[in-house]
Amino acid sequence: MMRVLSTALAVFHMAAGSTFEYFYQEAIITCNFDTFSKALLETMSPEGLQYDYENARTATDALVHCLNTYCQVDELSTSLLSNNLPPNMVASIFNDLSALSDCPNSKEFFLRKGVGVAPHLTTIAKNLGYLLEQSDRAEEAAELYENVRGQIVGFDPGLELLLCTNCPPHFGGVEEVEFWHEKIMRCGTALLRMDMDKDLDKDFDLDPTTQIGQMPLSWPYLGKPMLPLMKMLGELYKKLFPMLTEVTNLTIGGAGGKNIRLGVVAEYAGNTSPGMLIDFVLSELGQKEEFELIFFPPKDLNTEFSRRIETVAAKTVPLQMYDLRKCKSLILNERIDVLVYLAIGMNPLSYYLSFSRLARVQVQFGHGHPVTSGTGEVDYFVSSDLFQSFPRDEQQQQQHSEQLVLFDTLTTSFGLESESDSDSLPLSYNLSHYNLPPGHNYYACMQYSKKIHPKFDEIIIGVLETDKKGVVLLLEGSRRHVERFKKGGMSEDSVGRLVFMERMPREELLGLVRLCDVMLGTFPWGEGVTTFEGFGVGVGTVVLPERVSVEKLTLGQIRKMGLEKFLVADR
């Protein structure tokens, strides 16, 4: 019945003179890529200079559906390249397909096709470069950026910035860490010293949200002091994108009501560490009479966190990426007294907003991504005395461009329950459920592979060499580090007692942690949510706080509960 209806619609559309609709209806019936190409061609103006964006978007969305159904990647590519579609349109479609395709190995394939068709569209090259970088192919990314730079006319500030910030997420040893850190600082310093007046078009007002869609997420895992890196990054952005620091004519803060208007910019606040660590804090603040909570989430964010905060917020104002001025205006229009940023540095928009004065007081809640903004317009960084080394670490303030505010509490509230498991956590799993044999001592280190720094290898090697019944559980992604472990002195017997666990639902992961004897706290990048979850199911984390280069969240939790037996002093 549906096919008959679609065929009838297609014929009537052709009779009515809508050739696009004819080809489009025929395409969604047959999933024929050549027919999709013909539909896309019909969106073009007679001169071939413009196209109907809405129709092109409609056709592309349907194209993605067919692609994900059959995964005929090569056939689709051939069709788009052989039907006389304009290069810019084809390249843009390849870029969209890369983002939306579920087919194996298709993301890099489509981006490379897009770069090949239109190398002057540097956004596609930037997306490909970031994909390569995050796949530990940073050298390839640099080569790509250099090649594209040689083919374009003019100066692309986003391309120059990505060349400087390029850094892989994993390292083969301490010497690689030093290499990349030195390269970043050297490149950034050189770019800051360049005279760009002749290169930057002062009349061309570049919005960084349209030029760079990523942050240098690998930097914190270098284990180096972050303030020099982030201050340099901030100065580079100010130099390359002057609109970041432009003065607004709108009034800042002060709505004049009896309540404090508390704004929360939560761009990266899905079911991730930053959202999980402030979730219950905001829920409580939103219910207090003296506060009026204004929530600024990303447009279309739909997570447990966003739904919970929206229920207690006086108002929710979604922010749309790719228009920085509009986002600034939306925040300024709310006359915020205190503006709180979550996890500056994880996603671009909140980072770009932090260059501006949008409220009387601006605060960073960094838990989950405890890295300074380095932009100069955020006043305070919320932390705790419990996270500090005693006597108080005088160097801690030197890690922040903001004034460090130390509470005597953990400054966070955490719960294991979620919408899906509010009644009880399914913790009744046994070792056999995970294909783990009894009779061993299990050490859990269930962290992303990029947190397993070369300097942490000695802990894993030492545990396995010391405890011959010991087994260290790592996530599957950390299998890449085995060769590095061997180079560091890990024996074959110890390698045989490394177990790599596939990704699993959170509740099942908590069930696994409950069966372990202890968790291992990583360094230089530490943990927060993982420790809360471990204590929640009765398993503690052993930590060496002096080696942690960021906020010592595990140290604070251990102190709060009086479980200092889990603390180890540096030798």
C-alpha positions in Angstrom: 0.0 0.0 0.0 2.8 2.5 1.0 4.7 1.8 -2.3 1.5 2.4 -4.3 0.8 5.6 -2.5 4.4 6.9 -3.0 4.3 6.0 -6.7 1.0 7.9 -7.2 2.4 10.9 -5.3 5.5 10.9 -7.5 3.5 10.8 -10.7 1.2 13.6 -9.6 4.2 15.7 -8.5 5.6 15.3 -12.0 2.3 16.2 -13.6 2.2 19.3 -11.4 5.6 20.3 -12.6 7.6 19.6 -9.4 10.5 17.6 -10.9 12.3 17.6 -7.5 9.4 15.9 -5.8 9.1 13.3 -8.6 12.8 12.3 -8.3 12.7 12.5 -4.5 9.6 10.3 -4.2 11.1 7.8 -6.6 14.4 7.9 -4.7 12.9 7.1 -1.3 10.9 4.2 -2.9 13.9 2.6 -4.6 16.9 3.9 -2.5 18.5 4.4 -5.9 21.5 6.8 -5.5 21.4 8.1 -9.0 17.8 9.1 -8.5 18.8 11.0 -5.4 21.5 12.7 -7.4 18.9 13.8 -9.9 16.7 15.1 -7.1 19.6 17.1 -5.7 20.4 18.4 -9.2 16.8 19.7 -9.4 17.4 21.9 -6.4 19.9 24.0 -8.4 19.0 27.4 -9.9 19.2 27.5 -13.7 22.5 29.3 -13.5 23.9 26.6 -11.2 25.0 29.3 -8.7 22.5 28.6 -5.9 20.4 25.8 -4.7 17.2 25.3 -2.6 18.7 24.5 0.8 15.5 23.1 2.3 14.9 20.6 -0.5 18.6 19.7 -0.6 18.5 19.1 3.2 15.4 16.9 2.8 17.0 14.9 0.0 20.2 14.5 2.0 18.4 13.3 5.1 16.6 10.6 3.1 19.9 9.7 1.4 21.4 9.1 4.8 18.5 6.8 5.7 19.1 4.7 2.6 22.9 4.7 3.1 22.5 3.4 6.7 20.1 0.8 5.5 22.3 -0.7 2.8 25.8 0.7 3.5 26.6 1.0 -0.2 29.3 3.5 0.4 31.2 3.2 -2.8 28.1 3.2 -5.0 26.8 6.4 -3.3 30.2 8.1 -3.8 30.3 7.1 -7.5 26.8 8.4 -8.0 27.4 11.8 -6.4 30.6 12.3 -8.4 29.2 11.3 -11.8 26.0 13.3 -12.0 27.2 16.8 -12.7 26.4 18.1 -9.3 28.3 21.3 -8.3 31.6 20.5 -6.4 30.6 22.6 -3.4 27.3 20.8 -3.0 28.9 17.4 -3.4 31.6 18.2 -0.9 29.0 19.5 1.6 27.0 16.3 1.2 30.1 14.2 1.8 30.7 16.2 5.0 27.1 15.6 6.2 27.3 11.9 5.3 30.5 11.6 7.4 28.7 13.0 10.4 25.5 11.0 10.0 26.5 7.7 8.5 26.5 4.6 10.7 28.3 2.5 8.1 31.7 1.0 9.2 34.8 3.1 8.2 32.7 5.6 6.3 33.5 8.8 8.2 37.0 9.1 7.0 36.1 7.8 3.6 33.4 10.6 3.0 35.6 13.3 4.5 38.5 12.4 2.2 36.1 12.5 -0.8 34.9 15.9 0.3 38.4 17.3 0.6 39.2 15.9 -2.8 36.2 17.5 -4.5 36.6 20.9 -2.9 39.9 21.5 -1.0 39.0 25.2 -0.7 36.2 24.3 1.7 38.5 24.1 4.7 35.8 23.2 7.2 35.8 19.7 5.7 39.6 19.4 5.9 39.4 20.6 9.5 36.8 17.8 10.3 39.1 15.2 8.7 42.1 16.5 10.5 40.4 16.3 13.9 39.2 12.7 13.1 42.8 11.8 12.3 44.2 13.5 15.4 41.8 11.7 17.7 42.7 8.4 16.0 46.3 8.9 17.0 47.3 10.0 13.5 48.3 13.6 14.4 51.2 13.6 12.0 48.7 12.8 9.1 46.5 15.6 10.4 49.4 18.1 10.3 50.3 16.9 6.7 46.7 17.4 5.6 46.5 20.9 7.1 49.8 21.8 5.4 48.5 20.5 2.0 45.2 22.4 2.2 47.0 25.6 3.3 49.1 25.3 0.1 45.9 25.0 -2.1 43.8 27.8 -0.7 43.9 31.5 -1.5 44.4 33.8 1.6 44.8 33.1 5.3 42.6 30.7 7.2 43.0 31.5 10.9 41.1 28.3 11.9 43.5 26.2 9.9 46.5 27.9 11.5 45.1 27.3 15.0 44.5 23.6 14.4 48.0 23.2 13.1 49.2 24.5 16.5 46.8 22.7 18.7 47.1 19.3 16.9 48.0 16.6 19.5 47.2 12.8 19.8 45.2 11.5 22.7 47.6 8.6 23.4 51.4 8.5 23.8 53.9 5.7 23.3 56.1 6.9 26.2 57.1 9.9 28.2 59.4 11.1 25.4 56.3 11.4 23.1 54.6 13.5 25.8 57.6 15.8 25.9 57.7 16.0 22.1 54.1 17.0 21.7 54.1 19.5 24.6 57.2 21.2 23.2 55.7 21.3 19.7 52.5 22.9 20.9 54.3 25.6 22.9 56.8 26.3 20.1 54.1 26.6 17.4 51.8 28.7 19.5 54.5 31.1 20.5 55.6 31.5 16.9 52.0 32.2 15.8 51.5 34.8 18.5 54.7 36.6 17.3 53.5 36.7 13.7 52.4 40.0 12.1 49.0 39.0 10.9 47.7 42.5 10.0 48.4 41.8 6.3 46.8 38.3 6.5 43.7 38.9 8.5 40.9 40.6 6.5 39.6 43.2 9.0 36.4 43.6 7.1 35.7 39.9 7.2 34.2 39.3 10.6 35.0 35.6 11.4 32.8 33.8 13.9 35.0 31.1 15.5 31.9 28.8 15.9 31.9 28.5 12.1 35.6 28.1 11.8 36.6 25.6 14.5 34.2 23.0 15.8 36.5 21.2 18.3 38.6 21.9 21.3 42.1 20.5 22.0 40.8 17.7 24.2 44.1 15.8 24.2 46.0 18.6 26.0 44.9 17.7 29.6 46.2 14.2 29.1 49.7 15.4 28.5 49.9 15.8 32.3 51.5 19.2 32.0 50.5 22.4 33.8 47.4 23.6 32.0 47.5 27.3 32.8 50.4 28.2 30.3 48.7 26.1 27.6 45.3 27.6 28.1 46.5 31.2 28.4 48.4 30.7 25.2 45.3 29.3 23.5 43.3 32.3 24.8 45.7 34.8 23.3 45.8 32.9 20.0 42.0 33.1 19.8 41.9 36.8 20.7 44.5 37.5 17.9 42.9 35.3 15.2 39.2 36.1 16.1 38.8 39.7 17.3 35.0 39.4 17.6 35.5 37.2 20.7 36.5 40.3 22.8 34.2 42.9 21.2 32.4 45.2 23.6 28.6 44.8 23.8 26.2 47.7 24.2 23.7 45.6 26.2 23.5 46.0 30.0 25.3 43.4 32.0 23.3 41.8 34.8 21.1 43.5 37.4 17.5 42.7 36.6 16.5 44.4 39.8 14.4 41.6 41.3 14.6 40.4 44.8 16.1 37.1 43.7 19.6 36.4 42.5 19.4 35.4 38.8 21.7 32.4 38.4 22.5 31.4 34.9 24.0 28.1 34.0 25.8 27.5 30.6 25.8 23.7 30.2 26.9 23.0 26.7 28.5 19.7 27.6 26.0 18.6 30.2 24.6 15.3 29.0 25.1 12.2 31.0 28.8 12.9 31.4 31.0 13.7 34.4 30.4 17.5 34.4 26.6 17.1 34.4 26.6 14.2 36.9 28.8 16.1 39.4 26.6 19.3 39.5 23.2 17.7 38.8 21.9 17.5 42.3 23.6 20.8 43.3 21.6 22.7 40.6 18.4 20.7 41.5 18.7 22.0 45.1 19.6 25.6 44.1 16.7 25.7 41.7 14.3 25.1 44.5 15.6 27.8 46.8 13.5 30.9 47.0 16.4 33.3 46.8 17.6 32.0 43.4 16.0 32.2 40.0 17.7 29.6 37.9 18.1 30.3 34.1 19.3 27.3 32.2 21.3 27.7 29.0 21.6 24.2 27.4 22.5 23.4 23.8 19.6 23.4 21.5 17.9 20.0 21.4 19.8 18.6 24.3 17.6 15.8 25.7 19.3 13.9 28.6 18.5 12.9 32.1 20.5 15.9 33.3 18.8 18.5 31.1 15.3 17.1 31.8 15.9 17.3 35.6 17.3 20.8 35.5 14.6 22.1 33.2 12.0 21.0 35.9 13.5 23.3 38.5 14.7 26.1 36.3 12.6 29.3 36.1 13.4 29.5 32.4 15.3 27.5 29.8 17.0 29.4 27.0 18.5 27.0 24.4 21.7 28.1 22.7 22.4 27.4 19.0 25.9 26.8 17.9 27.3 28.7 14.8 26.1 32.2 15.9 28.2 33.5 18.7 26.7 37.0 18.8 23.2 35.6 19.0 24.2 33.3 21.9 25.7 36.3 23.8 22.6 38.4 23.2 20.4 35.6 24.5 22.4 35.4 27.8 22.6 39.2 28.2 18.9 39.6 27.6 18.3 37.5 30.8 20.2 40.1 32.9 22.1 37.4 34.8 23.7 38.2 38.2 25.9 35.1 38.5 26.8 33.0 35.4 28.1 29.5 36.0 30.0 27.6 33.3 30.3 23.8 33.3 33.5 22.2 32.0 34.9 25.1 30.0 37.2 23.6 27.4 35.3 20.4 26.5 33.2 22.0 23.7 33.7 25.2 21.7 30.7 27.3 22.4 31.0 27.7 26.2 34.7 28.4 25.7 34.0 31.1 23.2 31.4 32.7 25.4 33.8 32.8 28.4 35.9 35.5 26.5 33.0 38.0 27.2 31.6 39.7 30.2 28.0 38.4 30.2 27.2 38.7 33.9 28.3 40.7 36.9 30.0 37.6 38.3 31.2 34.6 36.2 32.1 31.3 37.8 33.6 28.1 36.5 32.4 24.8 38.0 35.2 22.6 36.6 34.5 19.2 38.2 34.5 16.6 35.5 37.0 18.7 33.4 38.9 20.7 36.0 40.9 22.9 33.6 41.3 26.7 33.9 39.6 28.7 31.1 42.6 31.0 30.6 40.4 33.6 28.9 40.6 36.3 31.6 36.9 37.0 32.0 35.9 34.2 34.4 36.2 35.5 37.9 36.2 32.4 40.1 37.0 28.7 40.0 35.0 26.6 42.5 37.0 24.1 44.4 37.4 22.7 47.9 40.0 22.6 50.7 39.5 18.9 50.7 41.1 18.7 47.3 44.3 20.4 48.4 47.5 18.9 49.6 48.3 19.8 53.2 49.9 22.1 54.0 47.8 23.8 51.3 49.3 23.5 47.9 50.5 27.0 47.1 50.9 26.0 43.4 47.2 25.3 43.2 46.2 28.9 42.6 49.0 29.1 40.0 47.1 26.6 37.9 44.1 29.0 37.4 43.6 32.3 35.6 40.5 32.6 37.9 40.5 33.3 41.6 40.4 29.9 43.3 37.5 29.7 45.8 37.9 26.9 48.3 34.8 25.6 50.2 35.1 23.3 53.2 32.7 20.8 51.5 33.1 18.6 48.4 31.1 21.3 46.5 29.2 18.5 44.7 26.5 16.0 45.4 26.3 12.6 43.7 23.8 9.8 43.4 24.0 6.5 41.7 20.3 6.4 40.8 19.0 7.4 37.4 15.7 7.4 35.6 16.3 3.8 34.5 17.3 2.4 37.8 15.7 4.6 40.5 14.3 1.6 42.5 17.5 -0.4 42.9 20.8 -1.0 41.2 21.2 -4.5 39.7 24.3 -5.5 41.7 23.6 -9.2 41.9 26.1 -10.2 39.1 28.8 -12.7 39.9 32.3 -13.2 38.4 31.0 -15.8 35.9 28.7 -13.2 34.4 31.8 -11.3 33.2 33.8 -14.5 32.3 36.2 -13.9 35.2 37.5 -16.9 37.2 37.5 -16.9 41.0 40.6 -17.1 43.1 42.1 -13.8 42.0 42.5 -10.4 43.5 40.8 -7.9 41.1 42.1 -4.4 40.6 39.8 -2.2 38.6 41.1 0.7 36.5 38.0 1.4 34.4 39.1 4.6 32.8 39.3 5.8 29.2 42.5 4.7 27.5 43.8 8.3 27.2 43.9 8.5 31.0 46.4 5.6 31.2 49.4 7.9 30.9 52.9 6.5 30.4 53.8 7.7 33.9 51.0 5.5 35.4 52.4 2.4 33.8 54.7 1.7 36.8 51.6 1.3 39.0 50.0 -1.4 36.7 53.3 -3.1 36.3 54.1 -3.0 40.0 50.7 -4.3 41.1 51.0 -7.4 38.8 54.6 -8.1 39.7 53.9 -7.8 43.4 50.6 -9.7 43.6 50.9 -12.9 41.7 47.2 -13.5 42.1 46.4 -10.0 41.0 44.4 -9.3 37.8 44.0 -5.7 36.5 40.8 -4.9 34.7 41.0 -2.2 32.0 38.6 -1.0 29.4 39.1 -2.5 25.9 40.5 0.7 24.5 43.6 0.3 26.7 44.7 -2.8 24.9 46.7 -0.3 22.7 49.0 0.2 25.6 50.2 -3.4 26.0 53.4 -2.9 23.9 54.2 0.2 26.0 53.7 -1.8 29.1 56.2 -4.4 27.8 58.7 -1.8 27.0 58.4 -0.6 30.5 59.3 -4.0 31.9 56.0 -5.9 32.2 56.6 -9.6 32.1 54.6 -12.0 29.9 53.0 -13.5 33.0 51.8 -10.1 34.1 50.5 -9.3 30.5 48.5 -12.5 30.8 46.8 -11.0 33.9 45.5 -8.0 32.1 41.8 -8.3 31.3 40.2 -5.8 28.9 36.5 -5.3 29.3 34.2 -4.3 26.5 31.9 -1.3 27.0 28.8 -2.2 28.9 25.7 -0.5 30.4 26.5 1.6 33.5 24.5 -0.6 35.9 26.5 -3.7 34.6 29.8 -1.8 35.0 28.9 -1.0 38.6 28.1 -4.6 39.2 31.6 -5.5 38.0 33.2 -2.9 40.2 31.4 -4.3 43.2 33.2 -7.6 42.7 36.6 -6.0 42.6 38.9 -5.7 45.6 40.1 -2.2 45.0 40.2 0.5 42.3 43.4 2.2 41.1 43.4 6.0 40.9 45.1 7.3 37.7 47.6 10.1 37.4 48.4 12.7 36.2 44.8 13.0 35.2 42.7 11.8 38.1 39.1 10.8 38.5 35.9 11.9 40.3 32.7 10.2 39.2 34.5 6.8 39.1 35.5 7.2 42.7 32.0 8.2 43.8 30.6 5.2 41.9 33.1 2.8 43.5 32.4 4.0 47.1 28.7 3.8 46.2 29.0 0.0 45.7 31.5 -0.5 48.6 34.9 -0.4 46.7 37.5 2.2 47.5 40.1 3.9 45.2 43.8 3.9 46.1 45.3 7.2 45.0 48.7 8.9 45.0 47.5 12.5 45.2 50.9 14.2 44.8 51.1 12.8 41.2 47.6 14.2 40.2 48.1 17.3 38.1 44.5 18.6 38.3 41.8 18.9 41.0 42.3 16.0 43.4 38.6 14.9 43.6 39.4 11.4 44.9 41.6 12.9 47.7 38.6 15.0 48.8 36.2 12.1 48.9 38.6 9.9 50.9 39.1 12.7 53.4 35.4 13.4 53.7 34.8 9.8 54.7 37.8 9.5 56.9 39.3 6.6 54.8 42.9 7.8 54.7 44.1 4.2 54.4 43.5 4.6 50.6 46.0 7.5 50.4 49.6 6.8 49.4 52.4 9.3 49.9 54.8 10.0 47.1 58.2 8.6 47.5 
